[in-house]
Amino acid sequence: MPATEARSVVVFHTTSAAIKADKAARQAGLETRLVPTPRHLSSDCGLALRFARVDRAKMEALLREAGVEPAGIHDL
């Protein structure tokens, strides 16, 4: 993911949900990275999943299919 590419993050309620989502996204071929959750977005879980903003629809579908309930999806 180029440094200039617009990004988004998925915020989760639990660390296990973040790890499950990351694994599912990678298996689906999405380029993701687990990052510390920005404090202005949430304090529930310390991990967020960063991905390219253009993949937002794919990420939303993937989360539904994997049965992962995000706390939110935010553009950076």
PDB file of N, CA, C and O in Angstrom:
ATOM      1  N   MET A   1       0.849  -1.165   0.000  1.00  0.00           N
ATOM      2  CA  MET A   1       0.000   0.000   0.000  1.00  0.00           C
ATOM      3  C   MET A   1       0.899   1.233   0.000  1.00  0.00           C
ATOM      4  O   MET A   1       1.618   1.459   0.973  1.00  0.00           O
ATOM      5  N   PRO A   2       0.878   2.028  -1.054  1.00  0.00           N
ATOM      6  CA  PRO A   2       1.718   3.217  -1.114  1.00  0.00           C
ATOM      7  C   PRO A   2       1.376   4.203   0.004  1.00  0.00           C
ATOM      8  O   PRO A   2       0.225   4.286   0.431  1.00  0.00           O
ATOM      9  N   ALA A   3       2.367   4.941   0.471  1.00  0.00           N
ATOM     10  CA  ALA A   3       2.172   5.876   1.578  1.00  0.00           C
ATOM     11  C   ALA A   3       1.167   6.973   1.242  1.00  0.00           C
ATOM     12  O   ALA A   3       0.541   7.527   2.146  1.00  0.00           O
ATOM     13  N   THR A   4       1.002   7.298  -0.038  1.00  0.00           N
ATOM     14  CA  THR A   4       0.089   8.370  -0.425  1.00  0.00           C
ATOM     15  C   THR A   4      -1.337   7.879  -0.665  1.00  0.00           C
ATOM     16  O   THR A   4      -2.235   8.687  -0.898  1.00  0.00           O
ATOM     17  N   GLU A   5      -1.553   6.579  -0.613  1.00  0.00           N
ATOM     18  CA  GLU A   5      -2.877   6.018  -0.856  1.00  0.00           C
ATOM     19  C   GLU A   5      -3.811   6.312   0.314  1.00  0.00           C
ATOM     20  O   GLU A   5      -3.415   6.206   1.475  1.00  0.00           O
ATOM     21  N   ALA A   6      -5.063   6.685   0.001  1.00  0.00           N
ATOM     22  CA  ALA A   6      -6.053   6.946   1.045  1.00  0.00           C
ATOM     23  C   ALA A   6      -6.350   5.649   1.787  1.00  0.00           C
ATOM     24  O   ALA A   6      -6.497   4.589   1.178  1.00  0.00           O
ATOM     25  N   ARG A   7      -6.437   5.747   3.108  1.00  0.00           N
ATOM     26  CA  ARG A   7      -6.613   4.557   3.935  1.00  0.00           C
ATOM     27  C   ARG A   7      -7.817   4.701   4.856  1.00  0.00           C
ATOM     28  O   ARG A   7      -8.301   5.801   5.126  1.00  0.00           O
ATOM     29  N   SER A   8      -8.273   3.567   5.319  1.00  0.00           N
ATOM     30  CA  SER A   8      -9.340   3.495   6.313  1.00  0.00           C
ATOM     31  C   SER A   8      -8.921   2.487   7.365  1.00  0.00           C
ATOM     32  O   SER A   8      -7.989   1.711   7.156  1.00  0.00           O
ATOM     33  N   VAL A   9      -9.618   2.500   8.503  1.00  0.00           N
ATOM     34  CA  VAL A   9      -9.368   1.509   9.544  1.00  0.00           C
ATOM     35  C   VAL A   9     -10.687   0.940  10.034  1.00  0.00           C
ATOM     36  O   VAL A   9     -11.703   1.632  10.108  1.00  0.00           O
ATOM     37  N   VAL A  10     -10.639  -0.343  10.366  1.00  0.00           N
ATOM     38  CA  VAL A  10     -11.750  -0.994  11.036  1.00  0.00           C
ATOM     39  C   VAL A  10     -11.374  -1.055  12.507  1.00  0.00           C
ATOM     40  O   VAL A  10     -10.284  -1.504  12.861  1.00  0.00           O
ATOM     41  N   VAL A  11     -12.285  -0.598  13.362  1.00  0.00           N
ATOM     42  CA  VAL A  11     -12.084  -0.623  14.804  1.00  0.00           C
ATOM     43  C   VAL A  11     -12.949  -1.747  15.364  1.00  0.00           C
ATOM     44  O   VAL A  11     -14.073  -1.960  14.908  1.00  0.00           O
ATOM     45  N   PHE A  12     -12.423  -2.459  16.347  1.00  0.00           N
ATOM     46  CA  PHE A  12     -13.103  -3.640  16.887  1.00  0.00           C
ATOM     47  C   PHE A  12     -13.351  -3.510  18.383  1.00  0.00           C
ATOM     48  O   PHE A  12     -12.757  -2.672  19.061  1.00  0.00           O
ATOM     49  N   HIS A  13     -14.250  -4.365  18.882  1.00  0.00           N
ATOM     50  CA  HIS A  13     -14.529  -4.423  20.313  1.00  0.00           C
ATOM     51  C   HIS A  13     -13.504  -5.293  21.037  1.00  0.00           C
ATOM     52  O   HIS A  13     -13.221  -5.075  22.216  1.00  0.00           O
ATOM     53  N   THR A  14     -12.941  -6.292  20.321  1.00  0.00           N
ATOM     54  CA  THR A  14     -11.997  -7.221  20.947  1.00  0.00           C
ATOM     55  C   THR A  14     -10.790  -7.460  20.050  1.00  0.00           C
ATOM     56  O   THR A  14     -10.864  -7.306  18.831  1.00  0.00           O
ATOM     57  N   THR A  15      -9.692  -7.836  20.667  1.00  0.00           N
ATOM     58  CA  THR A  15      -8.475  -8.163  19.928  1.00  0.00           C
ATOM     59  C   THR A  15      -8.682  -9.397  19.061  1.00  0.00           C
ATOM     60  O   THR A  15      -8.177  -9.459  17.940  1.00  0.00           O
ATOM     61  N   SER A  16      -9.418 -10.377  19.570  1.00  0.00           N
ATOM     62  CA  SER A  16      -9.641 -11.600  18.789  1.00  0.00           C
ATOM     63  C   SER A  16     -10.417 -11.302  17.510  1.00  0.00           C
ATOM     64  O   SER A  16     -10.171 -11.936  16.483  1.00  0.00           O
ATOM     65  N   ALA A  17     -11.345 -10.353  17.551  1.00  0.00           N
ATOM     66  CA  ALA A  17     -12.082  -9.968  16.345  1.00  0.00           C
ATOM     67  C   ALA A  17     -11.145  -9.311  15.336  1.00  0.00           C
ATOM     68  O   ALA A  17     -11.265  -9.550  14.134  1.00  0.00           O
ATOM     69  N   ALA A  18     -10.222  -8.490  15.810  1.00  0.00           N
ATOM     70  CA  ALA A  18      -9.260  -7.835  14.921  1.00  0.00           C
ATOM     71  C   ALA A  18      -8.379  -8.861  14.225  1.00  0.00           C
ATOM     72  O   ALA A  18      -8.128  -8.759  13.024  1.00  0.00           O
ATOM     73  N   ILE A  19      -7.915  -9.839  14.971  1.00  0.00           N
ATOM     74  CA  ILE A  19      -7.046 -10.870  14.400  1.00  0.00           C
ATOM     75  C   ILE A  19      -7.819 -11.738  13.412  1.00  0.00           C
ATOM     76  O   ILE A  19      -7.295 -12.088  12.354  1.00  0.00           O
ATOM     77  N   LYS A  20      -9.052 -12.084  13.743  1.00  0.00           N
ATOM     78  CA  LYS A  20      -9.888 -12.887  12.844  1.00  0.00           C
ATOM     79  C   LYS A  20     -10.145 -12.133  11.539  1.00  0.00           C
ATOM     80  O   LYS A  20     -10.080 -12.723  10.461  1.00  0.00           O
ATOM     81  N   ALA A  21     -10.434 -10.844  11.631  1.00  0.00           N
ATOM     82  CA  ALA A  21     -10.684 -10.037  10.438  1.00  0.00           C
ATOM     83  C   ALA A  21      -9.430  -9.914   9.579  1.00  0.00           C
ATOM     84  O   ALA A  21      -9.508  -9.993   8.353  1.00  0.00           O
ATOM     85  N   ASP A  22      -8.281  -9.722  10.211  1.00  0.00           N
ATOM     86  CA  ASP A  22      -7.022  -9.619   9.472  1.00  0.00           C
ATOM     87  C   ASP A  22      -6.746 -10.911   8.711  1.00  0.00           C
ATOM     88  O   ASP A  22      -6.362 -10.879   7.542  1.00  0.00           O
ATOM     89  N   LYS A  23      -6.939 -12.030   9.368  1.00  0.00           N
ATOM     90  CA  LYS A  23      -6.704 -13.328   8.723  1.00  0.00           C
ATOM     91  C   LYS A  23      -7.644 -13.520   7.534  1.00  0.00           C
ATOM     92  O   LYS A  23      -7.211 -13.952   6.466  1.00  0.00           O
ATOM     93  N   ALA A  24      -8.920 -13.204   7.711  1.00  0.00           N
ATOM     94  CA  ALA A  24      -9.894 -13.351   6.626  1.00  0.00           C
ATOM     95  C   ALA A  24      -9.566 -12.419   5.461  1.00  0.00           C
ATOM     96  O   ALA A  24      -9.679 -12.811   4.300  1.00  0.00           O
ATOM     97  N   ALA A  25      -9.163 -11.191   5.769  1.00  0.00           N
ATOM     98  CA  ALA A  25      -8.835 -10.225   4.717  1.00  0.00           C
ATOM     99  C   ALA A  25      -7.619 -10.669   3.912  1.00  0.00           C
ATOM    100  O   ALA A  25      -7.612 -10.563   2.686  1.00  0.00           O
ATOM    101  N   ARG A  26      -6.611 -11.156   4.588  1.00  0.00           N
ATOM    102  CA  ARG A  26      -5.407 -11.623   3.887  1.00  0.00           C
ATOM    103  C   ARG A  26      -5.715 -12.836   3.010  1.00  0.00           C
ATOM    104  O   ARG A  26      -5.204 -12.946   1.895  1.00  0.00           O
ATOM    105  N   GLN A  27      -6.550 -13.743   3.517  1.00  0.00           N
ATOM    106  CA  GLN A  27      -6.934 -14.915   2.721  1.00  0.00           C
ATOM    107  C   GLN A  27      -7.727 -14.501   1.486  1.00  0.00           C
ATOM    108  O   GLN A  27      -7.691 -15.184   0.462  1.00  0.00           O
ATOM    109  N   ALA A  28      -8.445 -13.382   1.584  1.00  0.00           N
ATOM    110  CA  ALA A  28      -9.219 -12.872   0.452  1.00  0.00           C
ATOM    111  C   ALA A  28      -8.366 -12.029  -0.495  1.00  0.00           C
ATOM    112  O   ALA A  28      -8.854 -11.572  -1.529  1.00  0.00           O
ATOM    113  N   GLY A  29      -7.095 -11.821  -0.146  1.00  0.00           N
ATOM    114  CA  GLY A  29      -6.199 -11.082  -1.026  1.00  0.00           C
ATOM    115  C   GLY A  29      -6.149  -9.584  -0.787  1.00  0.00           C
ATOM    116  O   GLY A  29      -5.547  -8.858  -1.579  1.00  0.00           O
ATOM    117  N   LEU A  30      -6.769  -9.099   0.292  1.00  0.00           N
ATOM    118  CA  LEU A  30      -6.699  -7.671   0.598  1.00  0.00           C
ATOM    119  C   LEU A  30      -5.398  -7.373   1.335  1.00  0.00           C
ATOM    120  O   LEU A  30      -4.938  -8.162   2.160  1.00  0.00           O
ATOM    121  N   GLU A  31      -4.821  -6.233   1.023  1.00  0.00           N
ATOM    122  CA  GLU A  31      -3.604  -5.809   1.711  1.00  0.00           C
ATOM    123  C   GLU A  31      -4.021  -5.058   2.970  1.00  0.00           C
ATOM    124  O   GLU A  31      -4.625  -3.988   2.893  1.00  0.00           O
ATOM    125  N   THR A  32      -3.696  -5.621   4.122  1.00  0.00           N
ATOM    126  CA  THR A  32      -4.094  -5.040   5.403  1.00  0.00           C
ATOM    127  C   THR A  32      -2.904  -4.981   6.347  1.00  0.00           C
ATOM    128  O   THR A  32      -1.854  -5.577   6.107  1.00  0.00           O
ATOM    129  N   ARG A  33      -3.108  -4.241   7.430  1.00  0.00           N
ATOM    130  CA  ARG A  33      -2.080  -4.187   8.472  1.00  0.00           C
ATOM    131  C   ARG A  33      -2.764  -3.917   9.808  1.00  0.00           C
ATOM    132  O   ARG A  33      -3.573  -2.997   9.926  1.00  0.00           O
ATOM    133  N   LEU A  34      -2.433  -4.725  10.809  1.00  0.00           N
ATOM    134  CA  LEU A  34      -2.910  -4.462  12.163  1.00  0.00           C
ATOM    135  C   LEU A  34      -2.098  -3.306  12.731  1.00  0.00           C
ATOM    136  O   LEU A  34      -0.868  -3.334  12.711  1.00  0.00           O
ATOM    137  N   VAL A  35      -2.784  -2.299  13.233  1.00  0.00           N
ATOM    138  CA  VAL A  35      -2.135  -1.097  13.763  1.00  0.00           C
ATOM    139  C   VAL A  35      -2.769  -0.741  15.108  1.00  0.00           C
ATOM    140  O   VAL A  35      -3.878  -1.188  15.402  1.00  0.00           O
ATOM    141  N   PRO A  36      -2.088   0.052  15.922  1.00  0.00           N
ATOM    142  CA  PRO A  36      -2.725   0.522  17.160  1.00  0.00           C
ATOM    143  C   PRO A  36      -3.972   1.351  16.827  1.00  0.00           C
ATOM    144  O   PRO A  36      -3.959   2.160  15.900  1.00  0.00           O
ATOM    145  N   THR A  37      -5.029   1.142  17.581  1.00  0.00           N
ATOM    146  CA  THR A  37      -6.263   1.899  17.353  1.00  0.00           C
ATOM    147  C   THR A  37      -6.030   3.366  17.699  1.00  0.00           C
ATOM    148  O   THR A  37      -5.584   3.680  18.802  1.00  0.00           O
ATOM    149  N   PRO A  38      -6.331   4.267  16.762  1.00  0.00           N
ATOM    150  CA  PRO A  38      -6.218   5.696  17.094  1.00  0.00           C
ATOM    151  C   PRO A  38      -7.134   6.027  18.278  1.00  0.00           C
ATOM    152  O   PRO A  38      -8.322   5.704  18.238  1.00  0.00           O
ATOM    153  N   ARG A  39      -6.620   6.648  19.302  1.00  0.00           N
ATOM    154  CA  ARG A  39      -7.368   6.915  20.539  1.00  0.00           C
ATOM    155  C   ARG A  39      -8.602   7.784  20.303  1.00  0.00           C
ATOM    156  O   ARG A  39      -9.585   7.665  21.035  1.00  0.00           O
ATOM    157  N   HIS A  40      -8.567   8.654  19.295  1.00  0.00           N
ATOM    158  CA  HIS A  40      -9.735   9.490  19.038  1.00  0.00           C
ATOM    159  C   HIS A  40     -10.889   8.692  18.424  1.00  0.00           C
ATOM    160  O   HIS A  40     -12.004   9.203  18.321  1.00  0.00           O
ATOM    161  N   LEU A  41     -10.633   7.445  18.017  1.00  0.00           N
ATOM    162  CA  LEU A  41     -11.683   6.613  17.439  1.00  0.00           C
ATOM    163  C   LEU A  41     -12.292   5.650  18.441  1.00  0.00           C
ATOM    164  O   LEU A  41     -13.503   5.433  18.427  1.00  0.00           O
ATOM    165  N   SER A  42     -11.471   5.065  19.318  1.00  0.00           N
ATOM    166  CA  SER A  42     -11.992   4.082  20.269  1.00  0.00           C
ATOM    167  C   SER A  42     -10.948   3.742  21.319  1.00  0.00           C
ATOM    168  O   SER A  42      -9.745   3.873  21.096  1.00  0.00           O
ATOM    169  N   SER A  43     -11.441   3.303  22.463  1.00  0.00           N
ATOM    170  CA  SER A  43     -10.535   2.802  23.497  1.00  0.00           C
ATOM    171  C   SER A  43     -10.889   1.367  23.867  1.00  0.00           C
ATOM    172  O   SER A  43     -10.322   0.815  24.809  1.00  0.00           O
ATOM    173  N   ASP A  44     -11.833   0.748  23.127  1.00  0.00           N
ATOM    174  CA  ASP A  44     -12.270  -0.625  23.419  1.00  0.00           C
ATOM    175  C   ASP A  44     -11.159  -1.640  23.204  1.00  0.00           C
ATOM    176  O   ASP A  44     -10.835  -2.417  24.103  1.00  0.00           O
ATOM    177  N   CYS A  45     -10.586  -1.632  22.029  1.00  0.00           N
ATOM    178  CA  CYS A  45      -9.583  -2.623  21.645  1.00  0.00           C
ATOM    179  C   CYS A  45      -8.340  -1.876  21.188  1.00  0.00           C
ATOM    180  O   CYS A  45      -8.446  -0.817  20.569  1.00  0.00           O
ATOM    181  N   GLY A  46      -7.190  -2.403  21.478  1.00  0.00           N
ATOM    182  CA  GLY A  46      -5.946  -1.741  21.122  1.00  0.00           C
ATOM    183  C   GLY A  46      -5.515  -1.931  19.685  1.00  0.00           C
ATOM    184  O   GLY A  46      -4.551  -1.306  19.242  1.00  0.00           O
ATOM    185  N   LEU A  47      -6.221  -2.796  18.933  1.00  0.00           N
ATOM    186  CA  LEU A  47      -5.847  -3.062  17.542  1.00  0.00           C
ATOM    187  C   LEU A  47      -6.938  -2.622  16.574  1.00  0.00           C
ATOM    188  O   LEU A  47      -8.130  -2.782  16.835  1.00  0.00           O
ATOM    189  N   ALA A  48      -6.502  -2.069  15.460  1.00  0.00           N
ATOM    190  CA  ALA A  48      -7.389  -1.723  14.356  1.00  0.00           C
ATOM    191  C   ALA A  48      -6.787  -2.334  13.093  1.00  0.00           C
ATOM    192  O   ALA A  48      -5.600  -2.659  13.054  1.00  0.00           O
ATOM    193  N   LEU A  49      -7.605  -2.483  12.078  1.00  0.00           N
ATOM    194  CA  LEU A  49      -7.148  -3.066  10.819  1.00  0.00           C
ATOM    195  C   LEU A  49      -7.150  -1.984   9.748  1.00  0.00           C
ATOM    196  O   LEU A  49      -8.209  -1.485   9.365  1.00  0.00           O
ATOM    197  N   ARG A  50      -5.956  -1.619   9.261  1.00  0.00           N
ATOM    198  CA  ARG A  50      -5.820  -0.586   8.238  1.00  0.00           C
ATOM    199  C   ARG A  50      -5.860  -1.230   6.861  1.00  0.00           C
ATOM    200  O   ARG A  50      -5.298  -2.305   6.648  1.00  0.00           O
ATOM    201  N   PHE A  51      -6.533  -0.557   5.927  1.00  0.00           N
ATOM    202  CA  PHE A  51      -6.645  -1.067   4.562  1.00  0.00           C
ATOM    203  C   PHE A  51      -6.836   0.105   3.605  1.00  0.00           C
ATOM    204  O   PHE A  51      -7.120   1.225   4.029  1.00  0.00           O
ATOM    205  N   ALA A  52      -6.679  -0.163   2.318  1.00  0.00           N
ATOM    206  CA  ALA A  52      -6.858   0.873   1.298  1.00  0.00           C
ATOM    207  C   ALA A  52      -8.331   1.267   1.225  1.00  0.00           C
ATOM    208  O   ALA A  52      -9.202   0.400   1.156  1.00  0.00           O
ATOM    209  N   ARG A  53      -8.610   2.555   1.238  1.00  0.00           N
ATOM    210  CA  ARG A  53      -9.985   3.056   1.229  1.00  0.00           C
ATOM    211  C   ARG A  53     -10.788   2.534   0.036  1.00  0.00           C
ATOM    212  O   ARG A  53     -11.998   2.338   0.148  1.00  0.00           O
ATOM    213  N   VAL A  54     -10.138   2.311  -1.091  1.00  0.00           N
ATOM    214  CA  VAL A  54     -10.854   1.823  -2.274  1.00  0.00           C
ATOM    215  C   VAL A  54     -11.420   0.419  -2.059  1.00  0.00           C
ATOM    216  O   VAL A  54     -12.302  -0.014  -2.801  1.00  0.00           O
ATOM    217  N   ASP A  55     -10.919  -0.290  -1.050  1.00  0.00           N
ATOM    218  CA  ASP A  55     -11.387  -1.649  -0.750  1.00  0.00           C
ATOM    219  C   ASP A  55     -12.476  -1.680   0.321  1.00  0.00           C
ATOM    220  O   ASP A  55     -12.766  -2.747   0.863  1.00  0.00           O
ATOM    221  N   ARG A  56     -13.077  -0.547   0.634  1.00  0.00           N
ATOM    222  CA  ARG A  56     -14.052  -0.489   1.736  1.00  0.00           C
ATOM    223  C   ARG A  56     -15.237  -1.430   1.528  1.00  0.00           C
ATOM    224  O   ARG A  56     -15.613  -2.147   2.455  1.00  0.00           O
ATOM    225  N   ALA A  57     -15.826  -1.445   0.351  1.00  0.00           N
ATOM    226  CA  ALA A  57     -16.973  -2.331   0.099  1.00  0.00           C
ATOM    227  C   ALA A  57     -16.571  -3.797   0.256  1.00  0.00           C
ATOM    228  O   ALA A  57     -17.320  -4.595   0.820  1.00  0.00           O
ATOM    229  N   LYS A  58     -15.394  -4.143  -0.244  1.00  0.00           N
ATOM    230  CA  LYS A  58     -14.895  -5.516  -0.090  1.00  0.00           C
ATOM    231  C   LYS A  58     -14.703  -5.854   1.385  1.00  0.00           C
ATOM    232  O   LYS A  58     -15.050  -6.948   1.829  1.00  0.00           O
ATOM    233  N   MET A  59     -14.148  -4.909   2.137  1.00  0.00           N
ATOM    234  CA  MET A  59     -13.910  -5.141   3.564  1.00  0.00           C
ATOM    235  C   MET A  59     -15.226  -5.330   4.308  1.00  0.00           C
ATOM    236  O   MET A  59     -15.338  -6.226   5.145  1.00  0.00           O
ATOM    237  N   GLU A  60     -16.220  -4.503   4.017  1.00  0.00           N
ATOM    238  CA  GLU A  60     -17.518  -4.630   4.682  1.00  0.00           C
ATOM    239  C   GLU A  60     -18.141  -5.996   4.398  1.00  0.00           C
ATOM    240  O   GLU A  60     -18.673  -6.636   5.305  1.00  0.00           O
ATOM    241  N   ALA A  61     -18.076  -6.441   3.149  1.00  0.00           N
ATOM    242  CA  ALA A  61     -18.623  -7.750   2.781  1.00  0.00           C
ATOM    243  C   ALA A  61     -17.848  -8.872   3.464  1.00  0.00           C
ATOM    244  O   ALA A  61     -18.440  -9.833   3.953  1.00  0.00           O
ATOM    245  N   LEU A  62     -16.551  -8.750   3.495  1.00  0.00           N
ATOM    246  CA  LEU A  62     -15.704  -9.767   4.115  1.00  0.00           C
ATOM    247  C   LEU A  62     -16.002  -9.896   5.612  1.00  0.00           C
ATOM    248  O   LEU A  62     -16.061 -11.007   6.139  1.00  0.00           O
ATOM    249  N   LEU A  63     -16.188  -8.775   6.291  1.00  0.00           N
ATOM    250  CA  LEU A  63     -16.505  -8.809   7.723  1.00  0.00           C
ATOM    251  C   LEU A  63     -17.839  -9.514   7.972  1.00  0.00           C
ATOM    252  O   LEU A  63     -17.965 -10.303   8.908  1.00  0.00           O
ATOM    253  N   ARG A  64     -18.834  -9.222   7.127  1.00  0.00           N
ATOM    254  CA  ARG A  64     -20.136  -9.903   7.251  1.00  0.00           C
ATOM    255  C   ARG A  64     -19.979 -11.402   7.067  1.00  0.00           C
ATOM    256  O   ARG A  64     -20.496 -12.190   7.859  1.00  0.00           O
ATOM    257  N   GLU A  65     -19.259 -11.797   6.010  1.00  0.00           N
ATOM    258  CA  GLU A  65     -19.065 -13.221   5.715  1.00  0.00           C
ATOM    259  C   GLU A  65     -18.299 -13.936   6.825  1.00  0.00           C
ATOM    260  O   GLU A  65     -18.573 -15.101   7.116  1.00  0.00           O
ATOM    261  N   ALA A  66     -17.344 -13.247   7.445  1.00  0.00           N
ATOM    262  CA  ALA A  66     -16.531 -13.845   8.507  1.00  0.00           C
ATOM    263  C   ALA A  66     -17.238 -13.814   9.860  1.00  0.00           C
ATOM    264  O   ALA A  66     -16.757 -14.404  10.828  1.00  0.00           O
ATOM    265  N   GLY A  67     -18.378 -13.126   9.929  1.00  0.00           N
ATOM    266  CA  GLY A  67     -19.111 -13.034  11.186  1.00  0.00           C
ATOM    267  C   GLY A  67     -18.440 -12.144  12.216  1.00  0.00           C
ATOM    268  O   GLY A  67     -18.575 -12.361  13.420  1.00  0.00           O
ATOM    269  N   VAL A  68     -17.715 -11.140  11.737  1.00  0.00           N
ATOM    270  CA  VAL A  68     -17.016 -10.211  12.631  1.00  0.00           C
ATOM    271  C   VAL A  68     -17.808  -8.905  12.692  1.00  0.00           C
ATOM    272  O   VAL A  68     -18.087  -8.287  11.665  1.00  0.00           O
ATOM    273  N   GLU A  69     -18.164  -8.497  13.904  1.00  0.00           N
ATOM    274  CA  GLU A  69     -18.911  -7.254  14.119  1.00  0.00           C
ATOM    275  C   GLU A  69     -17.931  -6.129  14.460  1.00  0.00           C
ATOM    276  O   GLU A  69     -17.371  -6.116  15.556  1.00  0.00           O
ATOM    277  N   PRO A  70     -17.715  -5.184  13.536  1.00  0.00           N
ATOM    278  CA  PRO A  70     -16.788  -4.095  13.836  1.00  0.00           C
ATOM    279  C   PRO A  70     -17.444  -3.049  14.736  1.00  0.00           C
ATOM    280  O   PRO A  70     -18.666  -2.900  14.745  1.00  0.00           O
ATOM    281  N   ALA A  71     -16.625  -2.334  15.485  1.00  0.00           N
ATOM    282  CA  ALA A  71     -17.125  -1.202  16.268  1.00  0.00           C
ATOM    283  C   ALA A  71     -17.331  -0.003  15.345  1.00  0.00           C
ATOM    284  O   ALA A  71     -18.103   0.904  15.656  1.00  0.00           O
ATOM    285  N   GLY A  72     -16.635  -0.007  14.208  1.00  0.00           N
ATOM    286  CA  GLY A  72     -16.776   1.069  13.241  1.00  0.00           C
ATOM    287  C   GLY A  72     -15.719   0.981  12.156  1.00  0.00           C
ATOM    288  O   GLY A  72     -14.689   0.327  12.319  1.00  0.00           O
ATOM    289  N   ILE A  73     -15.994   1.654  11.044  1.00  0.00           N
ATOM    290  CA  ILE A  73     -15.029   1.770   9.950  1.00  0.00           C
ATOM    291  C   ILE A  73     -14.856   3.262   9.701  1.00  0.00           C
ATOM    292  O   ILE A  73     -15.830   3.980   9.477  1.00  0.00           O
ATOM    293  N   HIS A  74     -13.614   3.719   9.741  1.00  0.00           N
ATOM    294  CA  HIS A  74     -13.330   5.151   9.664  1.00  0.00           C
ATOM    295  C   HIS A  74     -12.276   5.440   8.606  1.00  0.00           C
ATOM    296  O   HIS A  74     -11.310   4.692   8.452  1.00  0.00           O
ATOM    297  N   ASP A  75     -12.476   6.539   7.877  1.00  0.00           N
ATOM    298  CA  ASP A  75     -11.468   7.002   6.927  1.00  0.00           C
ATOM    299  C   ASP A  75     -10.402   7.783   7.688  1.00  0.00           C
ATOM    300  O   ASP A  75     -10.705   8.537   8.612  1.00  0.00           O
ATOM    301  N   LEU A  76      -9.157   7.590   7.287  1.00  0.00           N
ATOM    302  CA  LEU A  76      -8.047   8.332   7.908  1.00  0.00           C
ATOM    303  C   LEU A  76      -7.696   9.540   7.072  1.00  0.00           C
ATOM    304  O   LEU A  76      -6.789  10.293   7.426  1.00  0.00           O
TER     305      LEU A  76
END
